[in-house]
Amino acid sequence: MEHVTEALSAKRKHSDVEDEMPDRLHDSQEYNPEKQVRTSEGSIPRSSAPAQQSWREKLNQALLRSMPLAERARPKTLDDFIGQKELVGPGGLLRALVLQDTVPSIILWGPCGVGKTTLARIIAQSTKAIFKEMGATTHGVADVKKAFEDAKNMFNMTRQRTIIFLDEM
């Protein structure tokens, strides 16, 4: 969380510096924040100034650093996914269904750590369907029934499909 705090303070510092008038200018030029960058020696043209990270970039980097390593290393696309080549590799059945956005109901079964959750998240990011992730250890039967009812209502109103991923069954 300290990374996020650093990024937010960098945002405040960056916006304060950007809005302030510099103490002195080179060659008696007027300071223009759109064309110049303030430095310890005065102001220099923005085009020759070293690229500065925006506060959003710093915040994104801080958030990324605060994520667990396993989450940062998790594959994000089918091309990054290792294993199950006959299903998710080029010409694979599941890959074709994902690319056509016609993923049917499926059960991903296997031991811990083989990529079931990762594959479900990749499918969710690759389709236009609404993705609802639920854990069987934290959600009861009533929660799952409500998710199915909500998905049915959403489909009837908008024709948008919902993928319900029930993990840790």
C-alpha positions, 0 to 999 in steps of 0.5 A: 500500500505504501507504493500507492501512497508514494504515487499519490504524493508524486501526483500532488507534487507533480501537479504543484510543480506544474502549476507554479511559476518558476523562480527564474527563467533562462534568457528572460523568457516567459514560463509556459507550462505547455511548452516548458518544463521547470528545472533547478536551473530554470525552464527548458523546452518540453521537447528537450526535457526528459520524459516525465511519468504522469501520476497515473503511470506512477499509480499504475506501477505502484499498484502493479508492485503491490500485487502478489507475484503470482497475480503479476505472472498470471497469463493474460491471453490464450497465447500466453497460456501454457498447456492444453494446446489441443484446446487453447492452441492454434486450431483448438476447439476452446480457442475457436469458441472464445474467438467466435464468442460462443463459449458454452457451459463448461466444467474445468476440472483438475488439481490445484495450480493447473490454471483453471481460474486463469483460463476462466479469466482469460475467457472472460477478458476475451468475450463480450459476455458479463463475467461473474466470479464466485467462490463456492467456499464463500457463496451459498446456493442462494447466491448462485441461484440469484446469479443465474436469475440475474444472468437470465434477466440480463439476457432477456433485456439486452441479449448479453450473455453472462459467464458464471465462474464458480471456483473451488467446488 
